[in-house]
Every structure is written in C-alpha cells, then in structure tokens.
Amino acid sequence: MTGVARFPIVQGLVFGIIGFLIGAAGTGFVRVALLGRDSGDWWSTDLSWTIAYPVGLIGWLIGVGGWRYWGREWFGGEVDQFAETGWKRYFGFSGDHKVIGIQYVVTFTLLFLLSGLTVMLVRYELAQSGLQLFNNDTYNAAMSFHGITMVAVAVAILAGGFGNYVLPLQIGARDMAFPRLNALTFWLVPPVAILLVTAVLMGGWETGWSAYPPLSTLQTKPGQVLFNLAVITFGLVSILGAINFLVTIVYERAPGMTWGRLPIFVWGIFAASLIAFFFTQAFAAGLAMILFDRVLGTSFFNSAGGGSALLYEHVFWFYSHPAVYVMVLPAFGLILEILSHLSRKPLFAYKWAVGGMIGIVALSGLVWAHHMFTSGMENYLHAPFLVLTELISIPTGLIFLAAIGTIWAGRLWLNVPMLFALGFLFNFMMGGITGIYLADVPTDVFLHDTYFVVAHFHYTIMGGEIFALMAATYFWFPKMTGRMFNERLGQIHFWMMFIGFQLVFLPMFDVGIKGMNRRVADFPSAYDDFNLFITASAFFLGASFIPFTWNLVISWIRGPIAEANPWRATTLEWQVPSPPPEHNFPEIPEVVGPPYPYGQPEVRHVSGPVGTAGAPAGGGGGGGGGGG
Amino acid sequence: MRRDFTWAAVIWVIVSVVSVAVAVFIMDPFPAVGAEEAGLIDDAFMVMTYMGAPVFAIVIAVLIYGVWKWRASGAPEEGVDDGPPILGTNWFPKAWFVVTAGLAVVVMIYPGLTGLAELREDDTAEMRIEVTGLSWQWLVHYPDSEGIRLSSAGGDELVLPNDTRIQFDVLALDILHSFWIPAFRQKIDAVPGQTTTMYTTVTGAGDADGDGDFDYQDDVAYRIQCAELCGLNHTDMAMNVRIVEREEFDEWVTSQTASAAKVR
C-alpha cells in the first residue's frame, strides 16, 4: 500500500474503483435477493450507477488523501501534515491555497481546451447543411458535452482558480479559512470530469446542459444518469467553495482591511459566492428529482403521473440564471482590478461598483423566468419578469461606469492583460445590449432558441468571462509561476482571439434572426453561406489558442524570471515574492488605506514593507506603497 | 479635461450616428413576414436597436478616445506615471445612475410592456387548429375544416388561409417540443399534459421576396420548426407552411376530404 500511497491520484482511482464495485455488487445482490435469482436482473445502469457512484466517490476521496490528512482524526487518529514540496504537491491532497488555485486553473484550462476541440468538430459538422461528420445522435452528444463542460469551466475557473490563489493574498491572509475543505472541494472535480467523459464514451446524452424532462427521464441513454451525478457533484464543489470564500472574506481579513478597502476582485468573489451558496441547491435538487423519476419511478416531471415538466424549468432556471452571475461577477471584479492597476488610477466610483455587484446579487434570484416566455407558463408572469429582468441593466451599468471612469485620463499600459480587459468591455457591452431583446417578451418569443441566443450568451460568457479569464491568466501568470510570458505571442493571441470572436459570433445574431434555431445538426440550405463563414472563423478563433498554449507552457518552463511586482501594482499580492512563499506573509501586514492609491503620494494601502519584497517591488521604501 | 469631454462627445455622436445609420439603411435582418404580429415584433426589435446604439457608443467612445489619447509608451515609472486620482465621489455616478435607471424604465415600458399588451390583447380567432408534437413529427388537426388531419412524417404541408386570425392549440404527446414558424415570429412550447395557445393573424400570401411570385418553398421562414431540444431527430422535426387565399383554402379542404373519403 505504501507504494501506491506515494501516488495519491493512483491510490484514489484504485479506491474509487473498489468503492464503485462494492456499491455495484451490493446493489446487484439486493436486487437478486428481492427479485429472485431467476430474474438475472442484477445490473441496471441507472440504479447501479446511482448507488455505486457515491460509494466510489467516497473511495476516491479517501484514497486521494482525505483519510490521511483529515478523516483519521474523526476516529481519534493522528493526521499527517501536508509535507509534499515541489511539483508533487500539485498531484495530491494539499491545503495550500496557492497549490489548489493552480490545480483549478490547470484542470479547468485542460477541460476548456478539450471542450474547445469538441466544438471545432461541431463547427466542422455545421459548415454546410446535411450531415458530414456526425449523425443526429453523435451531434447531440458532442453539443451536450461542449455545453456542460464549458458551463463548469465558466463557473469554477475564475473563483476556484484565481479566487483561491489571489484572494487570500489580497486580503492579507495566510490561507483560506478551511484549507482541508478547500482541498476536498478541488478533489471532487476530477470525478466530475471522469463521469462526463465516460458518459460520452457510453454514447453521451441528448439533453444539452439543461437536462429538460420529460426527455431526460424518458430517454434510455445511460449517459443521462452519469450527467446528473456529475453535475450534482459539481454543485457540491460550487457550494463548498462558496462557503469557504464567504468565511475567508468575513473572518480572515488582515487588520485594517475594512470592507471599504477590499480590492474589487474580492468583492466580485464575495458576490458570486453569495449566489452560488444560495442557489446551487436548486439545480442539484432538480437533477436529483430527475434521478428519482428514472430510478425510483417517481413522477415529479411526468404529467401522466401527476407531475409537471414546467416545474423543472422553474427549478432549473432558478439556479441557472443566477449561475451566469456566478460566472460573470468575478470577471467584473477582475476587469475593474486590472483596469485600475494598468490605467494607474484609483478605481472610479468604488462604492457604486460594489453597490452594482450587490444589486446584481439581489436581483439575480428574481429574473429566472425570462428564460421561459415561450414555455407555456402562466401569461400573468410575463410582465413582472420582463420588468425585473430589465432592471438588471441598472447595476450592470454601474460596473461599466466604474470601468470607463477608471480608464478616463489614466496612463493606459496596453499590455496583454489590459488588451483583454478592454476587449471584455466591448464584448460584454454587445452581450448586455442584445440581452435586452431577450428580456422583452415580444422579441423573445421570436428570438428564443435561435442562434441569436447562442451569439448573445457567447458574447457575455466567452467574450466576457473568458476574455476576463485570459486577462487574469496573463496578469497573474508572473505571480503564480515566477516567470514572465512572452508579450509578443500574447498580443498575437489577443488579436487573433478578439477578431476571430467577432467573426464567429456577429453573424450568428443575423442567422438567428433569419430563422436558424439552435441545437440542430442540420439546417435548411438557405443558411449555408452564413454557416460556412462562421465555421471558417471558428477555426481561426480556435487557432488563437495555439499561441496561447505555446506561450504559457514555454514561459512556465523557461521564461525570464519575473520580479515581485512587474506591473508596479499596489495590492497586497504584488508586495510578496513571485511566487509567494508558503503561508504568504512572514508577518500579517497592516492595511491603512484604500487598495488603489494611484496618484496620491500621501496615501498608502499597507503601512510598511511586506515580507521580503519591499525594496524591488513596491519601490520608494514602502513596499505596499501606493505608488508613492 | 473639458477638451477631453468634447472630443469623447464628438466620437460618441459619430459612433451613434453611424450605428443607427447602419441599422436603418444597411441592416436587413428579418425573414419574410407572414403574420400581422411580425410587424409589431420587428418594430420592437428596431426600436431597441436605435435605443441601444447610443448606449453602446458611450463605452466605445471612451475606449477609442482613451486608447488614442492616454496610451502609455511602456512600463510606467513608479509614482511619476500615475493618472490623476479621480475617485468618482462627486455628482457624476448619481447622474449616471438616474439616467441609466430612466433608460431601463423607458425600455421596459416601450417597447416592453406596451408591446406585450398589444401582442396579447386579442384572444379571439376565426379558426382553431390543433398542433401536436410527437417525437419527431408534427400532427395537425383542423376541427373547423371537416376535421382534416395532417402529419409532417407523411410529407404533408401545413396549409393556412390568408387574412385569417388563427388560434393554434398546441399539445405534446411525449416530451417538450416548441411550435415555431419564423415568418410568424412567435413560438410556443408544446408541453405534455397541458394545452398552450398561440394567436396569429396570417397575412403571408403575397410576394415576400418581390420576385413577382409567391414561392414559399424558397423562403425557409415558412416552416414549422421544433425549437425545443427533443432528442435524436430534433433537427428534422420541421414542416412546410403554405398560405393560400381563402377560396383556394376551401378547395383544398374539399380535395382533402374527398381523398380521405377515397381512402376510407
């Protein structure tokens, strides 16, 4: 056992498979005992997976380190201390928020690239009418896989990756509030990825990422069960992560780090965590009810049994609309953060920006049914949801106020992270304005389920959040790896991605209005020209990730050594070495002023030099300095 | 500072005018119009475009002017290269808040609530047609026209009389589908265990593309398209729509009943 224990992932897999087999065998045994040996019906994919998977999941968590570092003490034993150093830390159970941050970033970047390759195949299929690469069945599988994996990436990569890495540094904490819970949360992610990939290998599922019943309860594909189990697990990741962030932000701030002195990125994570904490259960409950309908024969969503298909849509969107703010609020924080540092100006209207984020949290749970204007729900619900949805534009407008006010009269350093931040503003503006057409009932009953919607949410999530992700990746790359990326390759990546993105998604608005509906493998030949153009552009957009991947991999291995504070930024994470030492700060810093004191020589963010990076980083003898 | 505002305002006006001009003169996004409601919906779409353009242009103007005027030549020097500490604690955010809130209220009233009221005000119809979604075909029943039954799987077309207000009662036999004819703009889901309703005033017969001939088959907007993912053959769940004048429709009804009688 000691041999396996040196490779936590291998041990986790072994334990996980053993647990799964125990669960499956137990289920089979009970079935045969109940139904009699003659029935021979000891294996049913739905039932066996539903029971065996949680057992396997527990086995995986025990094997990967949950027992050794945590579980033992529940039974009076002694736990091991996190002892791994060097690269091995990244492949095991570690409580260090910086290790976990990089684990999230790398895992979800790989998932992002895999999902991106899948959608290249989808676009190849859609290059012209008729079926080329896929048939109707495999198309649905590929499209559904792209949908759910990208949703998972969008929900988790900013908060899980950069939130984990940067947030404790920014608030002057030594780690997250619950390091072992943090590790457990991350190690719930690989089972999600394994389940989704296994589901595709077993023939996929055909309900997209939304899993609308009765299709999801009636279809015979086993992939649907794996999908449900994966997404319920992922919901757990989201909730546990949110709890950890909320407690960390409330209780672990350094002395003097008042709520009004928090870097705006911390506010973004805080707002997103509130939403994830309050709403994720709804989606998990909806998916669990689908499992009950499939496995236990309940009728939550089966009208013949007294259930209602509309009920699921309400439950699903009650989470899934707020979920877009879980994706985008950290992106708002991050963009404002980067704009402030790289325009060398204090964040404009800080309090209004925070108010905007809180306003979005407040409204997020009141707008879900704008996804259901064509669903057949009661007509009297249409007007209130139209009104509430239009209200969201007001707090979002405050974010834009802060952004353009910060750019105004600044000293714009147009390096790669800044370019992505400016690109975000353009794209999210497009996404926001086209959202108004979809909040308006008369235009929505026309545009719902067309490519107009596809273009709209790609503008907000890919053009918005993923552009913010790219900005964050370049912005914090030197901090996380201790090395600089190649600026020229980064610029090539930006321009390819920005132009490619417009060329893919602008025509989608048009073809959607002209009557092309989404989630179809084939379409009338009238839309051929559009789709050929979109596919060609999509390949160009996909190619932009080659310089990205190349740049980051090569720079991580042998890029020039990064200084502690290459951007001359004021917040705390830049006042410690790159990468920061274990437990971040030799002494907890004292915060004495606002986070972005640019242009105010007399104002400082922290009182004195922080750690060992004072002299080269902060300059002027005041490491935490406000550029003084 | 005043110069900056002036220049940004100039760029804002130019970008706004150009984008509205593009919307008015160049953009021609809509498919063929086959129903009265399409006019209302297309108008609402254009109104939002005209309103959205200047809002979009504010951000674009600051982006363009900022990158042009305030770009730094390279890495900033500590302390020297900082911008002015404009904190935004003055009247400006309040004004922004009031203006954006005002715009949001305007859009939600017009074209929002007014459009919704107009779309829903008339729930009378001259003819009722039942449309049923069944994986993966459309079944059509004309209770007012000798009870004719059609099926997309049988290669039938949905035939509708022109200048007639029709009530579509939409049902689903197994799972969710969505009844959508792009030329009519509206869609409504077919929900198991429930009857959903869509009212349409058909005005489509005529010459949509102006080539002197009503050739619906060239115009993809005249099709029923399932607009809710319904599994395997969702893609193929479509049915052509033909709109004919009233007399021709009556002849068609007669011929259908005759052929049905023959079969019987």
Contacts between the chains, C-beta under 8 A, distances in Angstrom:
chain1	res1	chain2	res2	distance
A	136	B	232	5.3
A	136	B	233	5.5
A	136	B	234	7.5
A	136	B	235	5.7
A	136	B	236	7.4
A	137	B	232	5.8
A	139	B	235	7.7
A	140	B	229	7.8
A	140	B	231	7.1
A	140	B	232	7.1
A	140	B	234	7.7
A	206	B	229	7.7
A	206	B	231	4.6
A	206	B	232	6.4
A	207	B	229	6.7
A	207	B	231	7.5
A	208	B	229	5.3
A	210	B	229	7.7
A	212	B	176	5.8
A	212	B	228	7.5
A	212	B	229	7.1
A	213	B	175	7.9
A	214	B	174	6.8
A	214	B	175	4.6
A	214	B	176	7.0
A	214	B	192	6.0
A	215	B	175	4.5
A	215	B	176	6.7
A	215	B	229	7.4
A	215	B	230	6.2
A	215	B	231	5.3
A	218	B	174	6.9
A	218	B	175	6.2
A	219	B	231	6.0
A	303	B	191	7.9
A	303	B	192	4.4
A	303	B	193	2.6
A	303	B	194	7.2
A	304	B	192	7.6
A	304	B	193	7.2
A	308	B	193	7.1
A	309	B	175	7.9
A	309	B	176	5.9
A	309	B	191	5.7
A	309	B	192	5.9
A	309	B	193	7.4
A	310	B	191	6.4
A	310	B	194	7.4
A	343	B	70	7.8
A	343	B	83	6.0
A	344	B	72	8.0
A	344	B	76	5.6
A	344	B	81	6.0
A	344	B	82	4.7
A	344	B	83	5.1
A	345	B	82	7.3
A	345	B	83	3.9
A	345	B	84	7.2
A	345	B	85	7.0
A	345	B	86	6.6
A	346	B	85	5.3
A	346	B	86	7.3
A	346	B	87	5.6
A	348	B	86	6.2
A	348	B	87	7.1
A	348	B	88	4.0
A	349	B	87	7.6
A	349	B	88	3.3
A	349	B	89	7.5
A	349	B	92	7.7
A	349	B	93	4.4
A	350	B	87	7.4
A	350	B	88	7.5
A	351	B	89	8.0
A	352	B	88	7.0
A	352	B	93	4.5
A	352	B	97	7.2
A	374	B	178	6.4
A	374	B	187	5.1
A	374	B	188	5.7
A	374	B	189	5.6
A	374	B	227	7.7
A	375	B	189	5.0
A	375	B	191	7.3
A	376	B	170	8.0
A	376	B	188	6.4
A	376	B	189	4.9
A	376	B	191	4.7
A	376	B	194	6.0
A	376	B	196	3.9
A	379	B	120	6.6
A	382	B	116	6.2
A	383	B	113	6.0
A	383	B	116	6.1
A	386	B	108	6.4
A	386	B	112	5.4
A	386	B	113	6.8
A	386	B	116	6.5
A	387	B	108	5.2
A	387	B	112	7.6
A	387	B	113	7.4
A	390	B	104	5.2
A	390	B	105	8.0
A	390	B	107	5.9
A	390	B	108	4.0
A	390	B	112	6.5
A	391	B	104	6.2
A	391	B	108	7.8
A	393	B	100	6.9
A	393	B	103	7.8
A	393	B	104	5.0
A	393	B	107	7.9
A	394	B	97	7.2
A	394	B	100	5.5
A	394	B	101	5.1
A	394	B	104	5.4
A	397	B	96	7.0
A	397	B	97	7.7
A	397	B	100	3.9
A	398	B	93	7.4
A	398	B	96	7.5
A	398	B	97	6.8
A	398	B	100	7.8
A	400	B	59	6.1
A	401	B	88	7.8
A	401	B	93	6.0
A	401	B	96	4.8
A	402	B	88	7.4
A	403	B	59	7.9
A	404	B	58	7.4
A	404	B	59	6.0
A	404	B	62	4.2
A	404	B	63	7.8
A	404	B	66	7.9
A	405	B	86	7.0
A	405	B	88	5.1
A	405	B	92	7.5
A	405	B	93	7.9
A	407	B	62	6.0
A	407	B	63	7.4
A	407	B	66	4.5
A	407	B	70	7.5
A	408	B	4	7.6
A	408	B	62	6.6
A	408	B	66	6.8
A	408	B	86	6.8
A	409	B	1	7.3
A	409	B	4	6.7
A	409	B	70	6.4
A	409	B	83	5.6
A	409	B	84	5.7
A	409	B	86	6.6
A	410	B	66	7.3
A	410	B	70	5.6
A	410	B	83	4.0
A	411	B	70	6.4
A	411	B	72	4.5
A	411	B	76	5.8
A	411	B	81	4.9
A	411	B	82	6.9
A	411	B	83	5.2
A	412	B	66	6.1
A	412	B	67	6.5
A	412	B	70	5.1
A	412	B	71	5.0
A	412	B	72	5.9
A	413	B	72	4.9
A	413	B	74	7.6
A	413	B	75	6.9
A	413	B	76	6.0
A	414	B	67	6.9
A	414	B	71	5.5
A	414	B	72	7.5
A	422	B	63	6.1
A	422	B	67	7.2
A	425	B	59	5.9
A	425	B	63	6.3
A	426	B	59	7.4
A	426	B	60	7.2
A	426	B	63	6.7
A	429	B	56	5.6
A	429	B	59	5.0
A	429	B	60	7.6
A	430	B	56	7.5
A	433	B	52	4.2
A	433	B	55	6.7
A	433	B	56	5.6
A	436	B	48	5.7
A	436	B	52	6.5
A	436	B	107	6.2
A	437	B	45	6.4
A	437	B	48	5.6
A	439	B	112	7.8
A	440	B	44	6.3
A	440	B	48	6.8
A	440	B	107	7.6
A	440	B	111	6.5
A	440	B	112	5.1
A	440	B	115	6.9
A	441	B	112	7.3
A	441	B	115	7.2
A	441	B	116	4.6
A	441	B	119	7.1
A	442	B	40	6.2
A	442	B	41	4.9
A	442	B	44	5.0
A	442	B	111	7.0
A	442	B	115	4.2
A	442	B	116	6.2
A	442	B	118	7.9
A	442	B	119	5.1
A	443	B	41	5.9
A	443	B	44	5.3
A	443	B	45	5.2
A	443	B	48	7.0
A	443	B	111	8.0
A	445	B	41	7.5
A	445	B	119	7.8
A	445	B	185	7.0
A	445	B	186	4.8
A	445	B	187	5.8
A	445	B	188	7.6
A	446	B	41	5.0
A	446	B	45	7.7
A	446	B	185	4.1
A	446	B	186	6.8
A	446	B	187	7.5
A	448	B	187	6.4
A	448	B	227	7.0
A	449	B	178	6.5
A	449	B	180	7.5
A	449	B	187	7.2
A	449	B	227	4.0
A	449	B	228	6.5
A	450	B	227	7.6
A	509	B	29	7.8
A	510	B	29	5.6
A	513	B	29	4.2
A	513	B	30	6.4
A	513	B	31	7.4
A	513	B	45	7.8
A	514	B	29	6.6
A	514	B	30	7.6
A	514	B	31	5.1
A	514	B	182	7.7
A	514	B	220	8.0
A	514	B	221	7.7
A	515	B	31	4.8
A	515	B	182	3.3
A	515	B	183	8.0
A	515	B	220	5.9
A	515	B	221	5.1
A	515	B	225	7.4
A	517	B	180	7.2
A	517	B	225	5.5
A	517	B	226	7.8
A	517	B	227	4.9
A	519	B	229	4.6
A	519	B	234	6.8
A	520	B	234	6.5
A	520	B	235	4.3
A	521	B	235	4.8
A	522	B	235	4.8
A	522	B	236	7.2
A	523	B	235	7.8
A	524	B	220	4.3
A	524	B	223	7.4
A	526	B	219	8.0
A	526	B	220	4.4
A	527	B	220	7.4
A	568	B	75	7.3
A	568	B	76	5.8
A	568	B	78	5.5
A	597	B	85	7.7
A	598	B	82	4.4
A	598	B	83	6.4
A	598	B	85	6.5
A	599	B	82	4.0
A	599	B	83	5.7
A	599	B	84	5.5
A	599	B	85	3.9
A	600	B	85	4.8
A	601	B	79	6.6
A	619	B	78	4.1
A	619	B	79	7.4
A	620	B	78	6.5
A	620	B	79	6.7
A	627	B	78	5.8
A	627	B	79	5.2
A	627	B	82	5.4
A	628	B	79	6.1
